[in-house]
């Protein structure tokens, strides 16, 4: 499978967001995210380590936005800010 440069950039921003959340202690790590959403961690790591060969699933973007307020526009287009200023935490 040939992933576009844009697709690779989206995947890279997604995993950068996970790293930022970890640095801010809002998440323990990728495993916390995969467990919460019942994702196969091996498949997620394939996207993380081989973004030119594996596709990030769109629902992962939805999950990270809903859970932590990461801007969908930032992940998809790279437009600041990283955190959505209009996000309201779901209780």
N, CA, C and O atoms as a printed pandas DataFrame, in Angstrom:
     atom_number atom_name residue_name chain_id  residue_number  x_coord  y_coord  z_coord
0              1         N          UNK        A               1    0.857   -1.178    0.000
1              2        CA          UNK        A               1    0.000    0.000    0.000
2              3         C          UNK        A               1    0.899    1.235    0.000
3              4         O          UNK        A               1    1.890    1.292    0.728
4              5         N          UNK        A               2    0.550    2.204   -0.810
5              6        CA          UNK        A               2    1.318    3.444   -0.904
6              7         C          UNK        A               2    0.531    4.557   -0.211
7              8         O          UNK        A               2   -0.511    4.988   -0.706
8              9         N          UNK        A               3    1.033    5.019    0.937
9             10        CA          UNK        A               3    0.374    6.071    1.707
10            11         C          UNK        A               3    0.917    7.423    1.248
11            12         O          UNK        A               3    2.125    7.596    1.083
12            13         N          UNK        A               4    0.017    8.368    1.045
13            14        CA          UNK        A               4    0.424    9.705    0.592
14            15         C          UNK        A               4    1.216   10.431    1.679
15            16         O          UNK        A               4    1.166   10.064    2.853
16            17         N          UNK        A               5    1.943   11.463    1.266
17            18        CA          UNK        A               5    2.674   12.295    2.228
18            19         C          UNK        A               5    1.722   12.923    3.234
19            20         O          UNK        A               5    2.055   13.054    4.412
20            21         N          UNK        A               6    0.540   13.311    2.771
21            22        CA          UNK        A               6   -0.459   13.906    3.666
22            23         C          UNK        A               6   -0.920   12.887    4.703
23            24         O          UNK        A               6   -1.068   13.216    5.880
24            25         N          UNK        A               7   -1.146   11.651    4.264
25            26        CA          UNK        A               7   -1.558   10.587    5.180
26            27         C          UNK        A               7   -0.495   10.309    6.231
27            28         O          UNK        A               7   -0.813   10.095    7.401
28            29         N          UNK        A               8    0.761   10.314    5.818
29            30        CA          UNK        A               8    1.870   10.105    6.747
30            31         C          UNK        A               8    1.925   11.249    7.756
31            32         O          UNK        A               8    2.125   11.015    8.948
32            33         N          UNK        A               9    1.751   12.472    7.291
33            34        CA          UNK        A               9    1.779   13.642    8.183
34            35         C          UNK        A               9    0.654   13.571    9.211
35            36         O          UNK        A               9    0.858   13.922   10.373
36            37         N          UNK        A              10   -0.527   13.124    8.798
37            38        CA          UNK        A              10   -1.657   12.977    9.723
38            39         C          UNK        A              10   -1.314   11.956   10.799
39            40         O          UNK        A              10   -1.535   12.200   11.986
40            41         N          UNK        A              11   -0.780   10.824   10.390
41            42        CA          UNK        A              11   -0.388    9.793   11.365
42            43         C          UNK        A              11    0.656   10.338   12.330
43            44         O          UNK        A              11    0.559   10.120   13.538
44            45         N          UNK        A              12    1.641   11.035   11.813
45            46        CA          UNK        A              12    2.695   11.579   12.668
46            47         C          UNK        A              12    2.149   12.585   13.670
47            48         O          UNK        A              12    2.564   12.594   14.829
48            49         N          UNK        A              13    1.218   13.437   13.232
49            50        CA          UNK        A              13    0.618   14.398   14.168
50            51         C          UNK        A              13   -0.209   13.680   15.236
51            52         O          UNK        A              13   -0.199   14.080   16.400
52            53         N          UNK        A              14   -0.918   12.633   14.849
53            54        CA          UNK        A              14   -1.699   11.863   15.817
54            55         C          UNK        A              14   -0.789   11.346   16.937
55            56         O          UNK        A              14   -1.098   11.504   18.118
56            57         N          UNK        A              15    0.326   10.734   16.558
57            58        CA          UNK        A              15    1.220   10.170   17.570
58            59         C          UNK        A              15    1.987   11.257   18.321
59            60         O          UNK        A              15    2.391   11.050   19.465
60            61         N          UNK        A              16    2.186   12.395   17.697
61            62        CA          UNK        A              16    2.757   13.530   18.419
62            63         C          UNK        A              16    1.786   13.979   19.506
63            64         O          UNK        A              16    2.203   14.322   20.612
64            65         N          UNK        A              17    0.496   13.976   19.192
65            66        CA          UNK        A              17   -0.526   14.345   20.178
66            67         C          UNK        A              17   -0.492   13.374   21.359
67            68         O          UNK        A              17   -0.596   13.802   22.509
68            69         N          UNK        A              18   -0.351   12.089   21.094
69            70        CA          UNK        A              18   -0.254   11.107   22.181
70            71         C          UNK        A              18    0.961   11.446   23.058
71            72         O          UNK        A              18    0.871   11.412   24.285
72            73         N          UNK        A              19    2.084   11.770   22.431
73            74        CA          UNK        A              19    3.296   12.111   23.176
74            75         C          UNK        A              19    3.090   13.368   24.025
75            76         O          UNK        A              19    3.537   13.423   25.171
76            77         N          UNK        A              20    2.420   14.365   23.472
77            78        CA          UNK        A              20    2.142   15.601   24.216
78            79         C          UNK        A              20    1.248   15.303   25.414
79            80         O          UNK        A              20    1.493   15.796   26.515
80            81         N          UNK        A              21    0.221   14.504   25.199
81            82        CA          UNK        A              21   -0.674   14.137   26.298
82            83         C          UNK        A              21    0.082   13.386   27.385
83            84         O          UNK        A              21   -0.179   13.575   28.573
84            85         N          UNK        A              22    1.014   12.541   26.980
85            86        CA          UNK        A              22    1.830   11.808   27.946
86            87         C          UNK        A              22    2.730   12.770   28.720
87            88         O          UNK        A              22    2.844   12.662   29.941
88            89         N          UNK        A              23    3.371   13.710   28.019
89            90        CA          UNK        A              23    4.229   14.700   28.679
90            91         C          UNK        A              23    3.446   15.518   29.702
91            92         O          UNK        A              23    3.959   15.861   30.767
92            93         N          UNK        A              24    2.186   15.827   29.356
93            94        CA          UNK        A              24    1.339   16.627   30.242
94            95         C          UNK        A              24    0.653   15.790   31.314
95            96         O          UNK        A              24   -0.126   16.302   32.118
96            97         N          UNK        A              25    0.955   14.492   31.310
97            98        CA          UNK        A              25    0.399   13.543   32.279
98            99         C          UNK        A              25   -1.129   13.447   32.208
99           100         O          UNK        A              25   -1.798   13.184   33.208
100          101         N          UNK        A              26   -1.657   13.666   31.008
101          102        CA          UNK        A              26   -3.092   13.506   30.788
102          103         C          UNK        A              26   -3.415   12.075   30.366
103          104         O          UNK        A              26   -4.573   11.658   30.360
104          105         N          UNK        A              27   -2.359   11.332   30.012
105          106        CA          UNK        A              27   -2.494    9.948   29.589
106          107         C          UNK        A              27   -1.190    9.251   29.979
107          108         O          UNK        A              27   -0.121    9.860   29.941
108          109         N          UNK        A              28   -1.278    7.995   30.347
109          110        CA          UNK        A              28   -0.050    7.275   30.729
110          111         C          UNK        A              28    0.765    6.894   29.506
111          112         O          UNK        A              28    1.992    6.815   29.564
112          113         N          UNK        A              29    0.070    6.657   28.393
113          114        CA          UNK        A              29    0.770    6.271   27.177
114          115         C          UNK        A              29   -0.194    5.691   26.158
115          116         O          UNK        A              29   -1.410    5.706   26.350
116          117         N          UNK        A              30    0.360    5.188   25.090
117          118        CA          UNK        A              30   -0.442    4.654   24.000
118          119         C          UNK        A              30   -1.318    3.489   24.453
119          120         O          UNK        A              30   -2.450    3.343   23.992
120          121         N          UNK        A              31   -0.798    2.667   25.348
121          122        CA          UNK        A              31   -1.577    1.522   25.817
122          123         C          UNK        A              31   -2.863    1.964   26.511
123          124         O          UNK        A              31   -3.895    1.307   26.379
124          125         N          UNK        A              32   -2.810    3.061   27.241
125          126        CA          UNK        A              32   -4.016    3.599   27.889
126          127         C          UNK        A              32   -5.076    3.907   26.838
127          128         O          UNK        A              32   -6.251    3.581   27.009
128          129         N          UNK        A              33   -4.650    4.533   25.761
129          130        CA          UNK        A              33   -5.562    4.892   24.674
130          131         C          UNK        A              33   -6.117    3.639   23.994
131          132         O          UNK        A              33   -7.320    3.546   23.753
132          133         N          UNK        A              34   -5.252    2.687   23.687
133          134        CA          UNK        A              34   -5.712    1.481   22.973
134          135         C          UNK        A              34   -6.646    0.651   23.835
135          136         O          UNK        A              34   -7.625    0.098   23.333
136          137         N          UNK        A              35   -6.361    0.556   25.114
137          138        CA          UNK        A              35   -7.253   -0.214   26.006
138          139         C          UNK        A              35   -8.624    0.442   26.129
139          140         O          UNK        A              35   -9.656   -0.228   26.079
140          141         N          UNK        A              36   -8.616    1.754   26.291
141          142        CA          UNK        A              36   -9.891    2.463   26.463
142          143         C          UNK        A              36  -10.821    2.243   25.275
143          144         O          UNK        A              36  -12.037    2.152   25.446
144          145         N          UNK        A              37  -10.261    2.159   24.082
145          146        CA          UNK        A              37  -11.079    2.047   22.872
146          147         C          UNK        A              37  -11.033    0.655   22.252
147          148         O          UNK        A              37  -11.459    0.454   21.115
148          149         N          UNK        A              38  -10.507   -0.307   23.020
149          150        CA          UNK        A              38  -10.475   -1.700   22.585
150          151         C          UNK        A              38   -9.810   -1.847   21.212
151          152         O          UNK        A              38  -10.321   -2.529   20.324
152          153         N          UNK        A              39   -8.652   -1.185   21.066
153          154        CA          UNK        A              39   -7.902   -1.246   19.812
154          155         C          UNK        A              39   -6.759   -2.237   19.961
155          156         O          UNK        A              39   -6.182   -2.380   21.039
156          157         N          UNK        A              40   -6.447   -2.903   18.893
157          158        CA          UNK        A              40   -5.327   -3.819   18.878
158          159         C          UNK        A              40   -4.031   -2.996   18.880
159          160         O          UNK        A              40   -3.733   -2.298   17.910
160          161         N          UNK        A              41   -3.270   -3.079   19.966
161          162        CA          UNK        A              41   -2.079   -2.246   20.105
162          163         C          UNK        A              41   -1.040   -2.555   19.026
163          164         O          UNK        A              41   -0.323   -1.659   18.581
164          165         N          UNK        A              42   -0.957   -3.798   18.612
165          166        CA          UNK        A              42   -0.018   -4.161   17.544
166          167         C          UNK        A              42   -0.369   -3.402   16.271
167          168         O          UNK        A              42    0.520   -2.869   15.607
168          169         N          UNK        A              43   -1.660   -3.345   15.920
169          170        CA          UNK        A              43   -2.081   -2.622   14.718
170          171         C          UNK        A              43   -1.794   -1.124   14.838
171          172         O          UNK        A              43   -1.361   -0.492   13.875
172          173         N          UNK        A              44   -2.035   -0.565   16.011
173          174        CA          UNK        A              44   -1.771    0.857   16.228
174          175         C          UNK        A              44   -0.263    1.127   16.111
175          176         O          UNK        A              44    0.152    2.119   15.513
176          177         N          UNK        A              45    0.540    0.240   16.683
177          178        CA          UNK        A              45    1.994    0.412   16.583
178          179         C          UNK        A              45    2.491    0.273   15.146
179          180         O          UNK        A              45    3.492    0.891   14.785
180          181         N          UNK        A              46    1.826   -0.511   14.334
181          182        CA          UNK        A              46    2.206   -0.608   12.923
182          183         C          UNK        A              46    2.076    0.751   12.245
183          184         O          UNK        A              46    2.928    1.139   11.446
184          185         N          UNK        A              47    1.008    1.467   12.568
185          186        CA          UNK        A              47    0.821    2.811   12.003
186          187         C          UNK        A              47    1.877    3.759   12.568
187          188         O          UNK        A              47    2.439    4.575   11.837
188          189         N          UNK        A              48    2.143    3.650   13.865
189          190        CA          UNK        A              48    3.115    4.536   14.508
190          191         C          UNK        A              48    4.514    4.358   13.914
191          192         O          UNK        A              48    5.185    5.339   13.595
192          193         N          UNK        A              49    4.941    3.127   13.771
193          194        CA          UNK        A              49    6.321    2.874   13.347
194          195         C          UNK        A              49    6.490    2.741   11.836
195          196         O          UNK        A              49    7.606    2.851   11.328
196          197         N          UNK        A              50    5.399    2.507   11.117
197          198        CA          UNK        A              50    5.465    2.364    9.659
198          199         C          UNK        A              50    4.360    3.184    8.990
199          200         O          UNK        A              50    3.510    2.620    8.302
200          201         N          UNK        A              51    4.358    4.512    9.182
201          202        CA          UNK        A              51    3.261    5.333    8.650
202          203         C          UNK        A              51    3.176    5.344    7.125
203          204         O          UNK        A              51    2.147    5.722    6.564
204          205         N          UNK        A              52    4.230    4.941    6.467
205          206        CA          UNK        A              52    4.176    4.896    5.003
206          207         C          UNK        A              52    3.584    3.586    4.495
207          208         O          UNK        A              52    3.368    3.422    3.294
208          209         N          UNK        A              53    3.320    2.650    5.414
209          210        CA          UNK        A              53    2.770    1.353    5.013
210          211         C          UNK        A              53    1.428    1.029    5.647
211          212         O          UNK        A              53    0.720    0.144    5.166
212          213         N          UNK        A              54    1.062    1.730    6.720
213          214        CA          UNK        A              54   -0.167    1.429    7.445
214          215         C          UNK        A              54   -1.002    2.693    7.597
215          216         O          UNK        A              54   -0.462    3.788    7.756
216          217         N          UNK        A              55   -2.303    2.536    7.547
217          218        CA          UNK        A              55   -3.232    3.669    7.540
218          219         C          UNK        A              55   -3.811    3.918    8.931
219          220         O          UNK        A              55   -4.263    2.991    9.603
220          221         N          UNK        A              56   -3.788    5.169    9.345
221          222        CA          UNK        A              56   -4.432    5.587   10.582
222          223         C          UNK        A              56   -5.939    5.551   10.367
223          224         O          UNK        A              56   -6.435    6.075    9.370
224          225         N          UNK        A              57   -6.658    4.950   11.274
225          226        CA          UNK        A              57   -8.110    4.874   11.137
226          227         C          UNK        A              57   -8.750    6.193   11.580
227          228         O          UNK        A              57   -8.380    6.742   12.618
228          229         N          UNK        A              58   -9.694    6.693   10.812
229          230        CA          UNK        A              58  -10.312    7.988   11.138
230          231         C          UNK        A              58  -10.956    8.031   12.521
231          232         O          UNK        A              58  -10.967    9.080   13.165
232          233         N          UNK        A              59  -11.485    6.913   12.977
233          234        CA          UNK        A              59  -12.137    6.924   14.288
234          235         C          UNK        A              59  -11.134    7.197   15.410
235          236         O          UNK        A              59  -11.529    7.675   16.474
236          237         N          UNK        A              60   -9.846    6.906   15.201
237          238        CA          UNK        A              60   -8.849    7.216   16.227
238          239         C          UNK        A              60   -8.768    8.717   16.443
239          240         O          UNK        A              60   -8.560    9.182   17.564
240          241         N          UNK        A              61   -8.930    9.468   15.370
241          242        CA          UNK        A              61   -8.920   10.931   15.467
242          243         C          UNK        A              61  -10.120   11.403   16.284
243          244         O          UNK        A              61  -10.003   12.305   17.113
244          245         N          UNK        A              62  -11.259   10.792   16.044
245          246        CA          UNK        A              62  -12.469   11.130   16.806
246          247         C          UNK        A              62  -12.251   10.831   18.283
247          248         O          UNK        A              62  -12.585   11.648   19.141
248          249         N          UNK        A              63  -11.691    9.657   18.582
249          250        CA          UNK        A              63  -11.469    9.270   19.976
250          251         C          UNK        A              63  -10.549   10.256   20.701
251          252         O          UNK        A              63  -10.844   10.673   21.821
252          253         N          UNK        A              64   -9.445   10.623   20.069
253          254        CA          UNK        A              64   -8.482   11.503   20.747
254          255         C          UNK        A              64   -9.060   12.914   20.914
255          256         O          UNK        A              64   -8.725   13.621   21.865
256          257         N          UNK        A              65   -9.921   13.308   19.993
257          258        CA          UNK        A              65  -10.590   14.604   20.141
258          259         C          UNK        A              65  -11.594   14.550   21.285
259          260         O          UNK        A              65  -11.587   15.412   22.164
260          261         N          UNK        A              66  -12.449   13.548   21.273
261          262        CA          UNK        A              66  -13.486   13.461   22.303
262          263         C          UNK        A              66  -12.909   13.262   23.698
263          264         O          UNK        A              66  -13.427   13.811   24.671
264          265         N          UNK        A              67  -11.841   12.480   23.799
265          266        CA          UNK        A              67  -11.266   12.177   25.106
266          267         C          UNK        A              67  -10.404   13.304   25.673
267          268         O          UNK        A              67  -10.423   13.554   26.879
268          269         N          UNK        A              68   -9.649   13.985   24.807
269          270        CA          UNK        A              68   -8.621   14.907   25.291
270          271         C          UNK        A              68   -8.661   16.302   24.660
271          272         O          UNK        A              68   -7.864   17.164   25.031
272          273         N          UNK        A              69   -9.564   16.533   23.725
273          274        CA          UNK        A              69   -9.679   17.859   23.130
274          275         C          UNK        A              69   -8.618   18.188   22.098
275          276         O          UNK        A              69   -8.402   19.358   21.784
276          277         N          UNK        A              70   -7.952   17.171   21.565
277          278        CA          UNK        A              70   -6.990   17.422   20.496
278          279         C          UNK        A              70   -7.773   17.898   19.273
279          280         O          UNK        A              70   -8.785   17.300   18.908
280          281         N          UNK        A              71   -7.314   18.951   18.655
281          282        CA          UNK        A              71   -8.005   19.541   17.514
282          283         C          UNK        A              71   -7.957   18.614   16.295
283          284         O          UNK        A              71   -6.887   18.191   15.857
284          285         N          UNK        A              72   -9.123   18.315   15.770
285          286        CA          UNK        A              72   -9.214   17.518   14.544
286          287         C          UNK        A              72   -8.536   18.271   13.407
287          288         O          UNK        A              72   -7.847   17.677   12.577
288          289         N          UNK        A              73   -8.736   19.572   13.379
289          290        CA          UNK        A              73   -8.126   20.394   12.323
290          291         C          UNK        A              73   -6.601   20.348   12.403
291          292         O          UNK        A              73   -5.923   20.368   11.376
292          293         N          UNK        A              74   -6.062   20.286   13.620
293          294        CA          UNK        A              74   -4.613   20.186   13.752
294          295         C          UNK        A              74   -4.121   18.832   13.247
295          296         O          UNK        A              74   -3.138   18.765   12.508
296          297         N          UNK        A              75   -4.796   17.754   13.642
297          298        CA          UNK        A              75   -4.346   16.432   13.195
298          299         C          UNK        A              75   -4.446   16.317   11.678
299          300         O          UNK        A              75   -3.512   15.846   11.029
300          301         N          UNK        A              76   -5.561   16.739   11.113
301          302        CA          UNK        A              76   -5.781   16.548    9.678
302          303         C          UNK        A              76   -5.018   17.556    8.825
303          304         O          UNK        A              76   -4.424   17.182    7.814
304          305         N          UNK        A              77   -5.024   18.828    9.219
305          306        CA          UNK        A              77   -4.447   19.887    8.381
306          307         C          UNK        A              77   -3.168   20.502    8.941
307          308         O          UNK        A              77   -2.465   21.218    8.228
308          309         N          UNK        A              78   -2.862   20.234   10.193
309          310        CA          UNK        A              78   -1.672   20.814   10.800
310          311         C          UNK        A              78   -1.847   22.251   11.247
311          312         O          UNK        A              78   -0.865   22.948   11.503
312          313         N          UNK        A              79   -3.103   22.706   11.344
313          314        CA          UNK        A              79   -3.366   24.092   11.746
314          315         C          UNK        A              79   -3.458   24.193   13.263
315          316         O          UNK        A              79   -4.170   23.428   13.913
316          317         N          UNK        A              80   -2.723   25.153   13.808
317          318        CA          UNK        A              80   -2.736   25.409   15.258
318          319         C          UNK        A              80   -4.103   25.959   15.662
319          320         O          UNK        A              80   -4.810   26.521   14.825
320          321         N          UNK        A              81   -4.472   25.810   16.895
321          322        CA          UNK        A              81   -3.758   25.223   18.010
322          323         C          UNK        A              81   -3.942   23.705   18.055
323          324         O          UNK        A              81   -4.824   23.149   17.401
324          325         N          UNK        A              82   -3.093   23.055   18.838
325          326        CA          UNK        A              82   -3.183   21.603   18.957
326          327         C          UNK        A              82   -4.435   21.212   19.737
327          328         O          UNK        A              82   -5.106   20.238   19.395
328          329         N          UNK        A              83   -4.741   21.962   20.770
329          330        CA          UNK        A              83   -5.938   21.685   21.556
330          331         C          UNK        A              83   -7.089   22.552   21.064
331          332         O          UNK        A              83   -6.922   23.751   20.841
332          333         N          UNK        A              84   -8.245   21.947   20.898
333          334        CA          UNK        A              84   -9.441   22.637   20.421
334          335         C          UNK        A              84   -9.952   23.554   21.541
335          336         O          UNK        A              84  -10.340   23.065   22.603
336          337         N          UNK        A              85   -9.959   24.874   21.320
337          338        CA          UNK        A              85  -10.398   25.792   22.376
338          339         C          UNK        A              85  -11.890   25.667   22.690
339          340         O          UNK        A              85  -12.333   26.141   23.736
340          341         N          UNK        A              86  -12.668   25.045   21.814
341          342        CA          UNK        A              86  -14.099   24.891   22.028
342          343         C          UNK        A              86  -14.470   23.541   22.627
343          344         O          UNK        A              86  -15.650   23.255   22.827
344          345         N          UNK        A              87  -13.479   22.714   22.912
345          346        CA          UNK        A              87  -13.725   21.364   23.416
346          347         C          UNK        A              87  -14.264   21.406   24.836
347          348         O          UNK        A              87  -13.776   22.154   25.683
348          349         N          UNK        A              88  -15.253   20.607   25.070
349          350        CA          UNK        A              88  -15.818   20.431   26.406
350          351         C          UNK        A              88  -15.619   18.972   26.799
351          352         O          UNK        A              88  -16.012   18.056   26.077
352          353         N          UNK        A              89  -15.002   18.779   27.952
353          354        CA          UNK        A              89  -14.736   17.413   28.424
354          355         C          UNK        A              89  -16.044   16.668   28.624
355          356         O          UNK        A              89  -16.988   17.187   29.220
356          357         N          UNK        A              90  -16.085   15.437   28.114
357          358        CA          UNK        A              90  -17.257   14.574   28.297
358          359         C          UNK        A              90  -17.146   13.884   29.647
359          360         O          UNK        A              90  -16.114   13.304   29.985
360          361         N          UNK        A              91  -18.183   13.957   30.377
361          362        CA          UNK        A              91  -18.192   13.326   31.719
362          363         C          UNK        A              91  -18.981   12.039   31.669
363          364         O          UNK        A              91  -19.112   11.356   32.685
